[in-house]
Amino acid sequence: MDLGPALVLAMWAAGLAAAVAVVAWWRVVGPGYVWLGSGVVLLLGLPAVAAGAGPWAIAGSVAAAMAIPVARHRRFVVPVLGAAAACYLVAASFDGPPVAAVTGALLLGGVTGEMMLGHWYLVDPRLPRWALRRLDLAGAAGALLDLGALALLGAIPWAEADLVAGAGFVLLSLTTVVLMGMVWFSLGEEGYSGVMAATGLSYLATLTAIGAAVVGRLVL
């Protein structure tokens, strides 16, 4: 596995593009989420291109940029963002096992997408919370699947020199799962405070998810 900015950024861009496409399909919020999500995807994808992610990452960035002007039209924006996610995923697969690219994208995309969507619920807590919970489940599942995939690929057991990093990888993965579980239960609280707590916890989960994705691949 060639661990570098290109791998991590392309994987993250793939997951977030997929998450934004799914939210656009659900139509629980307006086009603002697509504008924000596509912009963040570009902020991840363009540095991936600069880091050498290759032509597939370029294609993903073009698709993400195309999603911005068609954000109001679900029948266009969903496949465009889906194409962006697929292109970034292919780019990430060139630097490591494809299964690890998929699980890493699910982890980073689910957690980051949930955190970003939570801000809309802070403005209007009456929005349906099932969308947040589905992204929450995706992030938690991604953390467990990424842990399992990297373990099967050789990230566990560790050589003696990798003991600290390996233990950190497992701890970060499990902490992400715990935080996403806390997000789930916070969403069960009525009113503004429940969503506010869930969004705050998802910030922490985003940090631990990034750490788990990077450290796990470093050990591998």
DRENVEX-275973 format. One record per residue (C-alpha): x, y, z. Coordinates in steps of 0.05 Angstrom, whole numbers, plus 5000, padded with zeros to 4 digits. Each point is the difference from the previous one (the first is absolute). Layout:
N
XYZ
...
END
This chain:
220
500050005000
502750684980
497850435059
500050734980
495550614994
497449764932
497249355030
496850315062
497150614964
497249594941
496949505047
496950555042
497450374939
496949364974
496349885065
497550715008
497750044927
496049375011
497050275065
497950654967
496949624942
495949585048
497650625039
498250334934
495949384982
496350025067
498250744990
499750145074
503550684991
500850514945
505650084949
504450365051
502549335026
502049794930
503650654988
503849945065
501349254992
502450074928
504650585021
503149595055
500849414952
503950464954
504250245059
501949285011
500449784928
504250554970
505749915051
499649264985
501150164926
505850455019
502949445042
500049534940
493349635005
499849974924
494850094945
494449655038
500450525055
499950554947
493649694972
497049975070
501650745011
496850194934
493749615019
499850325069
500550694969
494449824952
495549845059
500050725025
495950324944
495049424997
499149955076
492650164995
498649434952
500249325035
499749594936
506550334977
503950135064
499349295029
503349644941
505250544992
502249945072
499649254995
504850034942
504650455040
500049505057
501649424953
505750384966
503250195066
499249285025
503749744939
505550505012
500749775072
500149274978
506450114961
503850155065
497449415040
495249415002
493250184971
496349715060
503850465047
498350604955
492649825005
499949915075
504150635011
495350404955
494049735039
503250195066
502150714980
494050154957
494849765050
503050375059
501550654962
493350004964
496349915065
503950565033
498550484942
492649824997
499450115074
500950754989
493550044961
496449685059
502950535046
496350524958
493549604998
499749445053
493249794972
503349684940
499449235000
505749685037
500049344964
504950284948
505150175054
499149315030
501249654934
506450384988
501949865073
499149254987
504150054937
505850335037
499849505057
499749424951
505750304961
504350045063
498849265016
500849774928
506350414990
502949715064
498349304977
502550104929
506750285021
500849465053
498949464948
504950344953
505549985053
499250615045
499049525058
504149685032
505550525005
507449965000
503250245064
501950664969
492850124979
496849845068
498450725019
497350184931
496049364995
496950095068
498450724980
496649764936
495449535038
498550515054
498350544948
495549524962
496249785062
499550725026
496850194934
494949455008
498550225071
499250734980
495349814943
496049595050
499650625044
497650404940
494449494990
497650055071
500650765000
495350034941
494849665045
499750635043
494450474980
501250724980
506050414981
504649725053
499949294972
502350214930
505050495029
503249455041
500049524942
503450504954
505350155052
501449265010
500649904925
505550534998
504049565048
498249384960
502750344936
506750115034
500549295026
497749724933
505650374963
505049755051
497649284994
500350024924
507050294998
503149615057
497049344978
503050084931
506550225029
500549365040
498049594939
END
